[in-house]
């Protein structure tokens, strides 16, 4: 099935691995299998061919182990700085290349970016100058260090746009990479400027930058994000998932910020609640110290501080990382203190990680009701 004219391509999208057989002589593509990714482990591989399934399962497990070993050895760092060259020709600097195979007469690669789904391409070495045409020239994200070279950020900015949305990732030991994202694409289509900061604690910028957040959660990264908001004009929207949802809510409680609307997706509102009930309590202990919790705990801050914008909660009904009960308690307390009922979309068919495309679509449906 796999000949000398063929190569197996691995494409990563929406929390899944897609494996294709690409014949570059006859120029056809065949889907071999789909592997589901969950917590860096493979749950299942779907394929009708048992022999192919066995080969690919072994391949996927080795790939997963290799990735985790790379991370431990710090070979994952500085991934954001990489540009793709071939024979001194720049192939891509705004695309994410999942895989690239150099062949005798050309190369095959799977590519995507924030607003473009994955594509598998074959390109001849003789026609290398036309490679840049695969990108959308109208929308190009940049990766730069903002705020006096301190905050690494992916962004797209057009001075004509009146609205800007800042996406805040979870983790916080994570980072934004230019993977396709339907929510980012949605706001792009509405004419928003897009900012995706990789705040202190994010992966990909060295161990020192990653460890800046240890025992300083809700403090140091908030200072960076506040300065980013203050440098932007127009209507500012925030979108945060998980730990990023906590940060988005915390920013919405800063009296010196002018924010238009905030989306808190599967976030948390009570640090102490997380310590007691969350499966991520060990992670909480890494970033927060008990004695400083009240200073950066939203449920405590609303005793003497109002939210500075409209906040919309979107949450999984069954979330074992950030339980929805703390969201309900926060909403009840805020209504009691200020007479304002905050919105909550309780979604039954999503999980905390939002790995599946269908789950992301459900979140987007809730967002559409609040933006349009």
URURWO-V229543 format. One record per backbone hydrogen bond with DSSP energy under -0.5 kcal/mol. NH is the residue of the N-H (numbers start at 1). CO is the residue of the C=O. E is the energy in kcal/mol with one decimal. If there is no record, write none. Layout:
# URURWO-V229543
NH/CO/E  NH/CO/E
This chain:
# URURWO-V229543
3/1/-0.8  6/3/-1.7  7/22/-1.8  9/7/-0.5  9/20/-2.7  11/9/-0.5  11/18/-2.7  13/11/-0.6  13/16/-2.4  16/13/-1.3  17/35/-3.1  18/11/-3.1  18/16/-0.5  19/33/-2.8  20/9/-2.4  20/18/-0.5  21/30/-3.0  22/7/-2.6  22/20/-0.6  23/21/-0.5  23/28/-2.3  24/5/-1.7  24/22/-0.8  25/5/-0.6  27/23/-1.2  28/23/-1.3  30/21/-2.2  32/19/-3.4  32/30/-0.5  33/19/-1.4  34/46/-1.3  35/17/-2.9  36/44/-1.9  37/15/-2.2  38/41/-2.2  41/38/-1.0  43/36/-2.1  43/41/-0.5  46/34/-2.7  47/45/-0.6  50/48/-0.7  53/49/-2.5  54/50/-2.2  55/51/-2.1  56/52/-2.8  57/53/-2.3  58/54/-1.8  59/55/-2.0  60/56/-3.3  61/57/-2.4  62/58/-1.9  63/59/-2.3  64/60/-2.7  65/61/-2.3  66/62/-2.5  67/63/-2.3  68/64/-2.1  69/65/-2.3  70/66/-2.3  71/67/-2.2  72/68/-2.1  73/69/-2.0  74/71/-1.4  75/70/-2.5  76/70/-0.7  77/74/-0.6  78/204/-1.8  79/76/-1.1  81/78/-0.9  82/79/-1.2  84/92/-2.1  85/83/-0.6  86/89/-1.9  89/86/-1.5  91/84/-4.3  91/89/-0.5  92/84/-1.0  96/112/-3.7  97/95/-0.6  98/96/-0.8  98/110/-1.7  99/110/-0.9  101/108/-3.2  103/101/-0.6  103/106/-3.1  107/123/-2.4  108/101/-2.2  109/121/-2.2  110/99/-1.8  111/119/-2.5  112/96/-1.5  113/116/-1.8  116/113/-1.0  119/111/-2.3  121/109/-3.0  121/119/-0.5  123/107/-2.6  125/105/-1.9  127/124/-1.2  128/125/-1.1  130/127/-1.5  131/128/-1.7  133/130/-1.6  134/131/-1.9  135/132/-1.5  137/135/-1.0  139/136/-0.8  140/138/-0.5  142/155/-2.8  144/142/-0.5  144/153/-2.4  146/144/-0.8  146/151/-2.8  149/145/-0.7  150/146/-2.2  151/146/-2.7  152/150/-0.7  153/144/-2.9  154/196/-1.9  155/142/-2.3  156/194/-2.5  161/158/-2.2  163/191/-0.5  164/235/-2.8  165/193/-2.7  166/237/-2.5  167/165/-0.6  167/195/-2.9  168/239/-3.0  169/167/-0.5  174/172/-2.7  179/177/-3.3  181/114/-2.5  185/181/-2.3  186/182/-1.8  187/183/-1.9  188/184/-2.2  189/185/-2.4  190/186/-1.1  191/188/-1.5  192/187/-2.2  193/163/-2.6  194/156/-2.2  195/165/-2.1  196/154/-3.1  197/167/-0.6  198/152/-3.1  199/197/-0.9  201/209/-1.4  202/199/-2.0  203/174/-2.2  210/206/-1.8  211/207/-2.3  212/208/-0.5  212/209/-0.7  213/210/-0.7  214/211/-1.2  215/286/-1.6  216/213/-2.6  217/287/-3.3  219/216/-1.6  220/216/-1.4  223/219/-1.6  224/220/-1.5  225/221/-2.4  226/222/-2.7  227/223/-1.8  228/224/-1.7  229/225/-2.2  230/226/-2.2  231/227/-1.0  231/228/-0.6  232/229/-1.2  235/162/-1.8  237/164/-3.3  237/235/-0.6  238/261/-2.2  239/166/-2.4  240/263/-2.4  241/168/-1.6  242/265/-2.4  244/241/-2.4  245/242/-0.5  246/242/-1.8  247/243/-2.1  248/244/-2.4  249/245/-2.3  250/246/-2.4  251/247/-2.4  252/248/-1.4  253/250/-1.0  254/251/-1.5  255/253/-0.7  257/254/-1.6  259/257/-0.7  260/236/-2.9  261/236/-1.2  262/310/-2.6  263/238/-2.8  264/262/-0.6  264/312/-2.8  265/240/-3.0  265/263/-0.7  266/264/-0.6  266/314/-2.4  268/242/-0.5  274/270/-1.8  275/271/-1.9  276/272/-1.5  277/273/-3.0  278/273/-0.5  278/274/-1.4  279/320/-1.7  281/278/-1.0  284/280/-2.0  285/281/-2.0  286/282/-0.8  286/283/-0.5  287/283/-1.0  287/284/-0.6  288/284/-2.2  292/289/-1.4  293/290/-1.2  295/292/-0.8  296/292/-0.7  296/293/-1.3  297/294/-0.8  298/296/-0.7  299/269/-1.7  300/297/-1.3  301/297/-2.2  302/298/-1.7  303/300/-1.5  304/301/-1.6  305/301/-0.8  308/252/-3.4  310/260/-1.2  312/262/-2.9  313/343/-2.5  314/264/-2.8  315/345/-2.9  317/347/-2.7  319/317/-0.6  320/318/-0.5  326/323/-1.0  327/323/-0.5  327/324/-0.5  328/324/-1.9  329/325/-2.2  330/326/-2.0  331/327/-2.5  332/328/-2.5  333/329/-2.4  334/330/-2.4  335/331/-2.2  336/332/-2.1  337/333/-2.3  338/334/-2.7  339/335/-2.2  340/334/-0.6  342/340/-0.7  343/311/-0.9  345/313/-3.0  346/344/-0.7  347/315/-3.0  347/345/-0.7  348/346/-0.5  350/347/-0.6  360/356/-1.9  361/357/-2.1  362/358/-1.6  363/359/-1.9  364/360/-2.3  365/361/-2.2  366/362/-1.4  367/363/-2.0  368/364/-2.6  369/365/-1.1  370/366/-0.7  370/367/-1.2  371/367/-1.5  372/368/-2.1
